[in-house]
Amino acid sequence: MEEIEPTLLFTPVPLVARLTSGIDNVKALILRQREQVTSLAAQSQGLRPPEVRIRKFDSSGGLSLRFTSEISFPAGTETKIKD
């Protein structure tokens, strides 16, 4: 798990593909992701990102998230996310 570069920690990969590498590897990935997010938060100089919660998982491995407060995204952000 240490061989994954920080820039690739959040690369979208289907959950099934992650699980084929073993539960221990998935747990290690989650811990590395937490460490990365914590490190980035510490470098944010007091700026706080919006809080997000898991809404649901679907049967195809998709994940739905929701923000706990209203968010104002720059124009074109939704298109970039969907592509």
N, C-alpha and C positions, 0 to 999 in steps of 0.2 A: 504494500500500500504506500510505502514511503516513496516509491518511484514515480507516482503521479505528481506532476507539476501543479503548484497552487492554481495556475490559470485554467487547469483542466479538471479541477475538483468538482465543478458544478456542471460539467458537460452533460447534456441530456442523454441518458442511456436508459432504455426500458428496464424497469425493475427486474423483470425475468432475467435479463442479461446480467445484471448485478448479482442476483441470487445464485446464478450458475457458478460463480466464483467462490461461493461458500458464505455462510452466515458470518463467520469471523471476519472475512474481508469486507462485507457490507458494514459491519459494526465499526471496523477500523476506518472505513471511508467516512462514516458519519462523524466519528471523533475528529478526523482531520478537517472535515468541513466546519465543525464547531470551532476548532482552533483557528481556522482561517478567518471565520466571521468575527470571532472575538478579537483577533489581531487587527482586523480592519476597523472594527468599532473603536478600539483603543486609539487608533490613528486619526479618528474623525474629528478631533478637537471639539468635542461636545455636541456635534450634530448627531441627532438620533434618527435612524431610518424608521419608516412606518412599521408598526407591528403587524404581523401577518399570522394567520392561523390556518391550519389544515381544515378544509371544509369536508372533503370526502375523497376516497379512492374509488375508481370504477373497475369493472371486471377486466378491462384491457390493460390495467396498470397505470392509467392516467391519474393525475393528482389535481384536485381543485383547491385553490387557496382563496382566502378572503382577507381583506384589510380590516382592521378593527376601527379605523377612522377614515373619513373621506380623504381621498388622495387626488391631487391635481397633477396629471401627467402631461408632459410636453406634447404638442401636436405630432402625430406620426408614431408615437411609442407603441400603440396597440398593433399597428401594422408590422413593426419590427419584431415584436414578440411572436406574432402568429407565423411569420415567415421562417 
